[in-house]
């Protein structure tokens, strides 16, 4: 018997309030960010960093960011 009911963690989406996206900037370069909905990240092209979004909350710490290639 399988349980088809989604666990709470499975339904958590990395959606961010659009109003918040308008005011957030990269903490390193102070430039605008791009929202990558599929990866659940905020991208800073200038710093070449991708900041994670966890449970709908952007984690704007450079040490938590993923380095972008290129």
Backbone atoms as SQL, in Angstrom:
CREATE TABLE atoms (id INTEGER PRIMARY KEY, chain TEXT, resi INTEGER, resn TEXT, atom TEXT, x REAL, y REAL, z REAL);
INSERT INTO atoms VALUES
  (1, 'A', 1, 'UNK', 'N', 0.849, -1.180, 0.000),
  (2, 'A', 1, 'UNK', 'CA', 0.000, 0.000, 0.000),
  (3, 'A', 1, 'UNK', 'C', 0.891, 1.239, 0.000),
  (4, 'A', 2, 'UNK', 'N', 0.607, 2.161, -0.903),
  (5, 'A', 2, 'UNK', 'CA', 1.405, 3.386, -0.981),
  (6, 'A', 2, 'UNK', 'C', 0.611, 4.558, -0.459),
  (7, 'A', 3, 'UNK', 'N', 1.322, 5.531, -0.015),
  (8, 'A', 3, 'UNK', 'CA', 0.699, 6.748, 0.491),
  (9, 'A', 3, 'UNK', 'C', 0.871, 7.837, -0.554),
  (10, 'A', 4, 'UNK', 'N', -0.229, 8.219, -1.222),
  (11, 'A', 4, 'UNK', 'CA', -0.176, 9.228, -2.269),
  (12, 'A', 4, 'UNK', 'C', -0.279, 10.645, -1.724),
  (13, 'A', 5, 'UNK', 'N', -0.409, 10.777, -0.428),
  (14, 'A', 5, 'UNK', 'CA', -0.512, 12.100, 0.176),
  (15, 'A', 5, 'UNK', 'C', 0.863, 12.750, 0.211),
  (16, 'A', 6, 'UNK', 'N', 0.967, 13.966, -0.308),
  (17, 'A', 6, 'UNK', 'CA', 2.249, 14.671, -0.326),
  (18, 'A', 6, 'UNK', 'C', 2.643, 15.073, 1.084),
  (19, 'A', 7, 'UNK', 'N', 3.918, 14.912, 1.385),
  (20, 'A', 7, 'UNK', 'CA', 4.435, 15.376, 2.669),
  (21, 'A', 7, 'UNK', 'C', 4.553, 16.896, 2.616),
  (22, 'A', 8, 'UNK', 'N', 4.487, 17.558, 3.761),
  (23, 'A', 8, 'UNK', 'CA', 4.571, 19.019, 3.774),
  (24, 'A', 8, 'UNK', 'C', 5.799, 19.568, 3.067),
  (25, 'A', 9, 'UNK', 'N', 6.954, 18.932, 3.218),
  (26, 'A', 9, 'UNK', 'CA', 8.159, 19.418, 2.553),
  (27, 'A', 9, 'UNK', 'C', 8.070, 19.312, 1.045),
  (28, 'A', 10, 'UNK', 'N', 7.298, 18.355, 0.555),
  (29, 'A', 10, 'UNK', 'CA', 7.155, 18.188, -0.883),
  (30, 'A', 10, 'UNK', 'C', 6.345, 19.316, -1.504),
  (31, 'A', 11, 'UNK', 'N', 5.472, 19.921, -0.728),
  (32, 'A', 11, 'UNK', 'CA', 4.618, 20.968, -1.278),
  (33, 'A', 11, 'UNK', 'C', 5.189, 22.357, -1.088),
  (34, 'A', 12, 'UNK', 'N', 6.223, 22.461, -0.266),
  (35, 'A', 12, 'UNK', 'CA', 6.829, 23.780, -0.092),
  (36, 'A', 12, 'UNK', 'C', 7.426, 24.213, -1.417),
  (37, 'A', 13, 'UNK', 'N', 7.049, 25.368, -1.853),
  (38, 'A', 13, 'UNK', 'CA', 7.557, 25.897, -3.116),
  (39, 'A', 13, 'UNK', 'C', 8.504, 27.028, -2.821),
  (40, 'A', 14, 'UNK', 'N', 9.383, 27.282, -3.713),
  (41, 'A', 14, 'UNK', 'CA', 10.345, 28.357, -3.541),
  (42, 'A', 14, 'UNK', 'C', 9.841, 29.632, -4.203),
  (43, 'A', 15, 'UNK', 'N', 8.568, 29.908, -4.001),
  (44, 'A', 15, 'UNK', 'CA', 7.981, 31.122, -4.547),
  (45, 'A', 15, 'UNK', 'C', 8.320, 32.295, -3.641),
  (46, 'A', 16, 'UNK', 'N', 8.573, 33.421, -4.267),
  (47, 'A', 16, 'UNK', 'CA', 8.913, 34.633, -3.539),
  (48, 'A', 16, 'UNK', 'C', 7.903, 35.701, -3.910),
  (49, 'A', 17, 'UNK', 'N', 7.524, 36.505, -2.940),
  (50, 'A', 17, 'UNK', 'CA', 6.599, 37.609, -3.169),
  (51, 'A', 17, 'UNK', 'C', 7.195, 38.551, -4.222),
  (52, 'A', 18, 'UNK', 'N', 6.483, 38.816, -5.313),
  (53, 'A', 18, 'UNK', 'CA', 7.000, 39.693, -6.374),
  (54, 'A', 18, 'UNK', 'C', 7.401, 41.083, -5.866),
  (55, 'A', 19, 'UNK', 'N', 6.723, 41.581, -4.850),
  (56, 'A', 19, 'UNK', 'CA', 7.080, 42.893, -4.296),
  (57, 'A', 19, 'UNK', 'C', 8.462, 42.844, -3.649),
  (58, 'A', 20, 'UNK', 'N', 8.779, 41.711, -3.042),
  (59, 'A', 20, 'UNK', 'CA', 10.092, 41.551, -2.433),
  (60, 'A', 20, 'UNK', 'C', 11.182, 41.516, -3.506),
  (61, 'A', 21, 'UNK', 'N', 10.894, 40.857, -4.623),
  (62, 'A', 21, 'UNK', 'CA', 11.862, 40.779, -5.706),
  (63, 'A', 21, 'UNK', 'C', 12.203, 42.152, -6.273),
  (64, 'A', 22, 'UNK', 'N', 11.266, 43.069, -6.206),
  (65, 'A', 22, 'UNK', 'CA', 11.494, 44.419, -6.729),
  (66, 'A', 22, 'UNK', 'C', 12.523, 45.192, -5.917),
  (67, 'A', 23, 'UNK', 'N', 12.661, 44.879, -4.638),
  (68, 'A', 23, 'UNK', 'CA', 13.550, 45.657, -3.774),
  (69, 'A', 23, 'UNK', 'C', 14.854, 44.944, -3.420),
  (70, 'A', 24, 'UNK', 'N', 14.916, 43.640, -3.620),
  (71, 'A', 24, 'UNK', 'CA', 16.139, 42.907, -3.282),
  (72, 'A', 24, 'UNK', 'C', 17.245, 43.208, -4.286),
  (73, 'A', 25, 'UNK', 'N', 18.450, 43.341, -3.776),
  (74, 'A', 25, 'UNK', 'CA', 19.632, 43.488, -4.624),
  (75, 'A', 25, 'UNK', 'C', 20.711, 42.550, -4.092),
  (76, 'A', 26, 'UNK', 'N', 21.700, 42.304, -4.904),
  (77, 'A', 26, 'UNK', 'CA', 22.826, 41.465, -4.492),
  (78, 'A', 26, 'UNK', 'C', 23.571, 42.157, -3.358),
  (79, 'A', 27, 'UNK', 'N', 23.825, 41.457, -2.256),
  (80, 'A', 27, 'UNK', 'CA', 24.539, 42.073, -1.145),
  (81, 'A', 27, 'UNK', 'C', 26.012, 42.347, -1.446),
  (82, 'A', 28, 'UNK', 'N', 26.543, 41.722, -2.478),
  (83, 'A', 28, 'UNK', 'CA', 27.947, 41.914, -2.839),
  (84, 'A', 28, 'UNK', 'C', 28.116, 43.112, -3.772),
  (85, 'A', 29, 'UNK', 'N', 27.291, 43.159, -4.829),
  (86, 'A', 29, 'UNK', 'CA', 27.464, 44.179, -5.872),
  (87, 'A', 29, 'UNK', 'C', 26.404, 45.283, -5.836),
  (88, 'A', 30, 'UNK', 'N', 25.346, 45.060, -5.086),
  (89, 'A', 30, 'UNK', 'CA', 24.216, 45.994, -4.999),
  (90, 'A', 30, 'UNK', 'C', 23.520, 46.193, -6.349),
  (91, 'A', 31, 'UNK', 'N', 23.579, 45.157, -7.189),
  (92, 'A', 31, 'UNK', 'CA', 22.902, 45.184, -8.484),
  (93, 'A', 31, 'UNK', 'C', 21.637, 44.334, -8.416),
  (94, 'A', 32, 'UNK', 'N', 20.793, 44.463, -9.422),
  (95, 'A', 32, 'UNK', 'CA', 19.525, 43.731, -9.444),
  (96, 'A', 32, 'UNK', 'C', 19.759, 42.229, -9.596),
  (97, 'A', 33, 'UNK', 'N', 18.729, 41.480, -9.242),
  (98, 'A', 33, 'UNK', 'CA', 18.773, 40.021, -9.273),
  (99, 'A', 33, 'UNK', 'C', 17.748, 39.483, -10.249),
  (100, 'A', 34, 'UNK', 'N', 18.023, 38.326, -10.807),
  (101, 'A', 34, 'UNK', 'CA', 17.069, 37.620, -11.659),
  (102, 'A', 34, 'UNK', 'C', 16.505, 36.448, -10.858),
  (103, 'A', 35, 'UNK', 'N', 15.225, 36.208, -11.015),
  (104, 'A', 35, 'UNK', 'CA', 14.556, 35.113, -10.304),
  (105, 'A', 35, 'UNK', 'C', 14.526, 33.889, -11.202),
  (106, 'A', 36, 'UNK', 'N', 15.163, 32.818, -10.771),
  (107, 'A', 36, 'UNK', 'CA', 15.115, 31.543, -11.476),
  (108, 'A', 36, 'UNK', 'C', 14.147, 30.643, -10.718),
  (109, 'A', 37, 'UNK', 'N', 12.915, 30.631, -11.166),
  (110, 'A', 37, 'UNK', 'CA', 11.848, 29.901, -10.483),
  (111, 'A', 37, 'UNK', 'C', 12.128, 28.395, -10.475),
  (112, 'A', 38, 'UNK', 'N', 12.618, 27.851, -11.584),
  (113, 'A', 38, 'UNK', 'CA', 12.838, 26.410, -11.666),
  (114, 'A', 38, 'UNK', 'C', 13.885, 25.923, -10.680),
  (115, 'A', 39, 'UNK', 'N', 14.941, 26.690, -10.502),
  (116, 'A', 39, 'UNK', 'CA', 16.010, 26.290, -9.581),
  (117, 'A', 39, 'UNK', 'C', 15.787, 26.815, -8.173),
  (118, 'A', 40, 'UNK', 'N', 14.849, 27.738, -8.010),
  (119, 'A', 40, 'UNK', 'CA', 14.596, 28.303, -6.694),
  (120, 'A', 40, 'UNK', 'C', 15.761, 29.141, -6.211),
  (121, 'A', 41, 'UNK', 'N', 16.225, 30.031, -7.102),
  (122, 'A', 41, 'UNK', 'CA', 17.381, 30.865, -6.787),
  (123, 'A', 41, 'UNK', 'C', 17.190, 32.285, -7.291),
  (124, 'A', 42, 'UNK', 'N', 17.929, 33.190, -6.684),
  (125, 'A', 42, 'UNK', 'CA', 18.047, 34.556, -7.174),
  (126, 'A', 42, 'UNK', 'C', 19.460, 34.694, -7.723),
  (127, 'A', 43, 'UNK', 'N', 19.548, 35.116, -8.966),
  (128, 'A', 43, 'UNK', 'CA', 20.824, 35.150, -9.675),
  (129, 'A', 43, 'UNK', 'C', 21.382, 36.560, -9.720),
  (130, 'A', 44, 'UNK', 'N', 22.653, 36.683, -9.338),
  (131, 'A', 44, 'UNK', 'CA', 23.390, 37.937, -9.505),
  (132, 'A', 44, 'UNK', 'C', 24.416, 37.698, -10.603),
  (133, 'A', 45, 'UNK', 'N', 24.150, 38.226, -11.788),
  (134, 'A', 45, 'UNK', 'CA', 25.086, 38.074, -12.907),
  (135, 'A', 45, 'UNK', 'C', 26.386, 38.820, -12.619),
  (136, 'A', 46, 'UNK', 'N', 26.292, 39.979, -11.969),
  (137, 'A', 46, 'UNK', 'CA', 27.476, 40.786, -11.679),
  (138, 'A', 46, 'UNK', 'C', 28.430, 40.073, -10.725),
  (139, 'A', 47, 'UNK', 'N', 27.900, 39.416, -9.704),
  (140, 'A', 47, 'UNK', 'CA', 28.735, 38.709, -8.728),
  (141, 'A', 47, 'UNK', 'C', 28.978, 37.253, -9.122),
  (142, 'A', 48, 'UNK', 'N', 28.256, 36.782, -10.145),
  (143, 'A', 48, 'UNK', 'CA', 28.318, 35.384, -10.578),
  (144, 'A', 48, 'UNK', 'C', 27.977, 34.442, -9.432),
  (145, 'A', 49, 'UNK', 'N', 26.871, 34.802, -8.735),
  (146, 'A', 49, 'UNK', 'CA', 26.386, 34.010, -7.608),
  (147, 'A', 49, 'UNK', 'C', 24.893, 33.728, -7.762),
  (148, 'A', 50, 'UNK', 'N', 24.461, 32.596, -7.212),
  (149, 'A', 50, 'UNK', 'CA', 23.046, 32.234, -7.175),
  (150, 'A', 50, 'UNK', 'C', 22.660, 32.030, -5.715),
  (151, 'A', 51, 'UNK', 'N', 21.784, 32.885, -5.224),
  (152, 'A', 51, 'UNK', 'CA', 21.344, 32.822, -3.833),
  (153, 'A', 51, 'UNK', 'C', 20.141, 31.894, -3.719),
  (154, 'A', 52, 'UNK', 'N', 20.167, 30.942, -2.797),
  (155, 'A', 52, 'UNK', 'CA', 19.057, 29.992, -2.678),
  (156, 'A', 52, 'UNK', 'C', 17.820, 30.632, -2.054),
  (157, 'A', 53, 'UNK', 'N', 16.692, 30.030, -2.366),
  (158, 'A', 53, 'UNK', 'CA', 15.425, 30.400, -1.733),
  (159, 'A', 53, 'UNK', 'C', 14.968, 29.164, -0.982),
  (160, 'A', 54, 'UNK', 'N', 14.780, 29.305, 0.319),
  (161, 'A', 54, 'UNK', 'CA', 14.380, 28.173, 1.150),
  (162, 'A', 54, 'UNK', 'C', 13.047, 28.479, 1.819),
  (163, 'A', 55, 'UNK', 'N', 12.072, 27.646, 1.539),
  (164, 'A', 55, 'UNK', 'CA', 10.719, 27.818, 2.090),
  (165, 'A', 55, 'UNK', 'C', 10.186, 29.212, 1.805),
  (166, 'A', 56, 'UNK', 'N', 10.492, 29.736, 0.625),
  (167, 'A', 56, 'UNK', 'CA', 9.990, 31.039, 0.213),
  (168, 'A', 56, 'UNK', 'C', 10.790, 32.218, 0.718),
  (169, 'A', 57, 'UNK', 'N', 11.907, 31.942, 1.414),
  (170, 'A', 57, 'UNK', 'CA', 12.725, 33.021, 1.979),
  (171, 'A', 57, 'UNK', 'C', 14.076, 33.059, 1.269),
  (172, 'A', 58, 'UNK', 'N', 14.402, 34.172, 0.606),
  (173, 'A', 58, 'UNK', 'CA', 15.717, 34.283, -0.028),
  (174, 'A', 58, 'UNK', 'C', 16.823, 34.315, 1.030),
  (175, 'A', 59, 'UNK', 'N', 17.836, 33.507, 0.817),
  (176, 'A', 59, 'UNK', 'CA', 18.990, 33.480, 1.717),
  (177, 'A', 59, 'UNK', 'C', 20.082, 34.325, 1.052),
  (178, 'A', 60, 'UNK', 'N', 20.200, 35.562, 1.498),
  (179, 'A', 60, 'UNK', 'CA', 21.061, 36.537, 0.835),
  (180, 'A', 60, 'UNK', 'C', 22.440, 36.624, 1.480),
  (181, 'A', 61, 'UNK', 'N', 23.014, 35.496, 1.806),
  (182, 'A', 61, 'UNK', 'CA', 24.343, 35.430, 2.393),
  (183, 'A', 61, 'UNK', 'C', 25.314, 34.909, 1.342),
  (184, 'A', 62, 'UNK', 'N', 26.364, 35.655, 1.032),
  (185, 'A', 62, 'UNK', 'CA', 27.316, 35.202, 0.018),
  (186, 'A', 62, 'UNK', 'C', 27.883, 33.810, 0.296),
  (187, 'A', 63, 'UNK', 'N', 28.084, 33.481, 1.564),
  (188, 'A', 63, 'UNK', 'CA', 28.638, 32.161, 1.885),
  (189, 'A', 63, 'UNK', 'C', 27.642, 31.023, 1.628),
  (190, 'A', 64, 'UNK', 'N', 26.377, 31.337, 1.484),
  (191, 'A', 64, 'UNK', 'CA', 25.351, 30.344, 1.178),
  (192, 'A', 64, 'UNK', 'C', 25.073, 30.262, -0.333),
  (193, 'A', 65, 'UNK', 'N', 25.612, 31.192, -1.092),
  (194, 'A', 65, 'UNK', 'CA', 25.350, 31.262, -2.532),
  (195, 'A', 65, 'UNK', 'C', 26.161, 30.224, -3.293),
  (196, 'A', 66, 'UNK', 'N', 25.619, 29.857, -4.432),
  (197, 'A', 66, 'UNK', 'CA', 26.294, 28.930, -5.344),
  (198, 'A', 66, 'UNK', 'C', 27.016, 29.761, -6.398),
  (199, 'A', 67, 'UNK', 'N', 28.270, 29.433, -6.653),
  (200, 'A', 67, 'UNK', 'CA', 29.034, 30.143, -7.676),
  (201, 'A', 67, 'UNK', 'C', 28.535, 29.734, -9.059),
  (202, 'A', 68, 'UNK', 'N', 28.344, 30.725, -9.925),
  (203, 'A', 68, 'UNK', 'CA', 27.923, 30.454, -11.288),
  (204, 'A', 68, 'UNK', 'C', 29.160, 30.226, -12.153),
  (205, 'A', 69, 'UNK', 'N', 29.017, 29.355, -13.104),
  (206, 'A', 69, 'UNK', 'CA', 30.125, 29.090, -14.028),
  (207, 'A', 69, 'UNK', 'C', 30.195, 30.181, -15.081),
  (208, 'A', 70, 'UNK', 'N', 31.388, 30.448, -15.515),
  (209, 'A', 70, 'UNK', 'CA', 31.553, 31.399, -16.621),
  (210, 'A', 70, 'UNK', 'C', 31.836, 32.752, -16.238);
